[in-house]
């Protein structure tokens, strides 16, 4: 699992990827933006959520230029509404 990322998907993102948790191969670090680009390529339905998705890496919201590394846990976080 050292060359994989544990992907957690919630709400609409989970519906698109078809599971709440997946392993995604990642041989070397890449930016959060590049990682999301790769996810959208693999799961084209994510493109409709792209503008509102955030990534959390190891439990912390990531900036788009921050690195995702093999062994990390990445969560696809949709917009949150409360009431």
C-alpha positions in Angstrom: 0.0 0.0 0.0 3.0 2.3 0.1 2.5 3.2 -3.6 -1.2 3.9 -3.1 -3.5 6.7 -1.7 -6.5 5.8 0.4 -9.3 7.8 -1.2 -12.5 8.6 0.8 -15.4 9.9 -1.1 -18.6 11.5 0.4 -22.1 12.4 -0.9 -22.2 13.1 -4.7 -18.5 12.2 -5.1 -19.2 8.8 -3.5 -22.1 8.2 -5.9 -19.8 9.0 -8.9 -16.8 6.8 -7.9 -19.2 4.0 -6.7 -17.7 3.5 -3.3 -16.9 5.4 -0.1 -13.3 4.2 0.0 -10.9 3.2 -2.8 -7.2 2.7 -3.2 -5.6 4.8 -6.0 -2.2 4.0 -7.3 0.3 6.8 -6.9 4.0 6.2 -7.6 5.3 9.6 -6.7 4.1 12.8 -5.1 1.9 15.2 -7.1 0.0 18.3 -6.4 -3.5 18.1 -5.0 -4.7 19.7 -8.3 -2.9 17.1 -10.4 -4.4 14.4 -8.2 -7.9 15.7 -8.7 -7.3 16.0 -12.4 -6.4 12.4 -12.5 -9.5 11.5 -10.5 -11.7 13.4 -12.9 -10.0 11.6 -15.8 -10.7 8.2 -14.2 -14.2 9.2 -13.0 -15.6 11.7 -15.6 -18.7 12.3 -13.6 -16.6 14.2 -11.0 -16.3 17.0 -13.5 -19.7 18.4 -12.6 -18.6 18.6 -8.9 -15.1 19.9 -9.7 -15.7 23.6 -8.9 -17.1 22.8 -5.4 -14.9 19.8 -4.3 -12.2 20.3 -1.7 -9.5 17.8 -0.9 -8.4 16.9 2.6 -5.0 15.2 2.9 -4.5 13.3 6.1 -7.4 15.1 7.7 -6.5 18.6 6.8 -7.9 20.7 3.9 -5.2 21.0 1.2 -4.3 23.9 -1.0 -4.2 23.0 -4.6 -0.4 23.2 -4.8 0.2 21.0 -1.8 1.5 17.5 -2.4 -0.3 14.3 -2.2 2.1 11.5 -1.4 1.9 7.7 -1.6 0.5 6.4 1.7 -1.6 9.5 2.2 -5.3 9.5 2.9 -7.2 11.9 0.6 -10.9 12.8 1.2 -13.1 14.3 -1.5 -15.1 16.8 0.4 -18.3 18.2 -1.2 -19.8 21.5 -0.1 -21.4 21.3 3.3 -24.8 22.8 4.0 -26.1 23.2 7.5 -29.2 24.3 9.1 
